[in-house]
Amino acid sequence: MSPRDFALCAGFALALPIGQVMFKWAALYAARLEGPLLLKLLQNWPLMVAFAWYGASALLWFYILTRVPLSAAYPVAILGSALVPVLAWAVFREPLSWSLAGGYALMLAGLFLTQRGAA
């Protein structure tokens, strides 16, 4: 994978946890709205921003897949999933645990093993 392609995959890996934070923000915003569900959805501008972010992320992913094999791009993309709990802790003060950290360490070890054979 070229450095440019790796940078694209890394950008996508960062875009996904940012999108998750946006959806959580939209959920918290929705809790303050009143009225029927459809009206609450239409008034939830953070939700619209989150949908737009995910739409742009999907287009980036599509572009990446025109350049990089899925089997090479996806392992880089899932690295961003480890950022979700860290961002949830930093932004929303959600708790972190050692078991969560251990689980992610195992996931990253598995990722290393799968990519080691691909090199």
C-alpha positions in Angstrom: 0.0 0.0 0.0 1.4 3.4 -1.0 1.9 6.1 1.7 -0.9 8.1 0.0 -3.3 5.1 0.2 -2.4 4.5 3.8 -3.1 8.1 4.6 -6.5 7.8 2.9 -7.3 4.7 5.0 -6.1 6.4 8.2 -8.3 9.4 7.4 -11.2 7.1 7.0 -10.3 5.4 10.3 -10.4 8.8 12.0 -13.7 9.8 10.3 -15.7 6.9 11.7 -15.2 7.6 15.4 -15.8 11.3 14.8 -19.1 10.2 13.2 -20.0 8.1 16.3 -19.4 11.1 18.5 -21.7 13.2 16.3 -24.4 10.6 16.6 -24.1 10.5 20.4 -24.3 14.3 20.3 -27.4 14.1 18.2 -29.0 11.6 20.6 -28.3 13.9 23.6 -29.8 16.8 21.6 -32.9 14.7 20.7 -33.6 14.1 24.4 -34.1 17.9 24.8 -36.6 18.1 22.0 -40.4 17.8 22.4 -43.1 16.7 20.1 -43.8 13.8 17.7 -40.8 11.7 16.6 -40.8 13.0 13.0 -40.8 16.6 14.1 -37.9 15.8 16.6 -35.9 14.2 13.8 -36.4 17.2 11.5 -35.4 19.6 14.2 -32.3 17.6 15.2 -29.6 19.5 13.2 -26.8 17.5 14.9 -28.3 14.4 13.4 -28.3 16.0 10.0 -24.7 16.9 10.4 -23.9 13.3 11.5 -25.7 11.9 8.4 -23.8 14.3 6.1 -20.5 13.3 7.8 -21.3 9.6 7.3 -22.3 10.2 3.7 -19.0 12.0 3.0 -17.2 9.1 4.8 -18.9 6.5 2.6 -17.8 8.4 -0.5 -14.2 8.4 0.9 -14.4 4.7 1.5 -15.7 4.1 -2.0 -12.8 6.1 -3.4 -10.3 4.1 -1.2 -11.7 0.9 -2.5 -11.1 2.0 -6.1 -7.4 2.2 -5.2 -6.7 -0.4 -2.5 -7.9 -4.0 -2.1 -10.5 -4.4 0.6 -8.4 -7.0 2.4 -5.7 -4.3 2.8 -7.8 -1.3 3.5 -10.3 -2.7 6.0 -7.7 -3.6 8.7 -6.4 0.0 8.7 -10.0 1.3 8.8 -10.9 -0.7 11.9 -8.1 0.9 13.9 -10.4 3.9 14.4 -12.8 1.8 16.4 -10.3 1.9 19.3 -10.8 5.6 19.4 -14.5 5.5 20.0 -14.3 4.7 23.7 -11.5 7.2 24.2 -13.5 10.0 22.5 -16.6 9.0 24.5 -14.6 9.4 27.7 -13.0 12.7 26.6 -16.2 14.3 25.2 -19.0 12.8 27.2 -17.2 11.6 30.3 -18.2 8.0 29.7 -16.3 5.5 31.8 -13.3 3.5 30.6 -12.2 0.1 32.0 -9.2 -2.1 32.0 -11.2 -4.9 30.4 -12.1 -2.6 27.5 -8.4 -1.6 27.1 -7.4 -5.3 27.2 -10.0 -6.2 24.6 -8.8 -3.5 22.2 -5.2 -4.6 22.8 -6.2 -8.1 21.8 -7.9 -6.7 18.7 -4.8 -4.7 17.7 -2.6 -7.8 18.3 -4.9 -9.7 15.9 -4.7 -6.9 13.4 -0.9 -7.0 13.6 -0.9 -10.8 13.0 -3.2 -10.6 10.0 -1.2 -7.8 8.4 2.2 -9.3 9.1 1.3 -12.2 6.8 0.0 -9.8 4.1 3.3 -7.9 3.9 
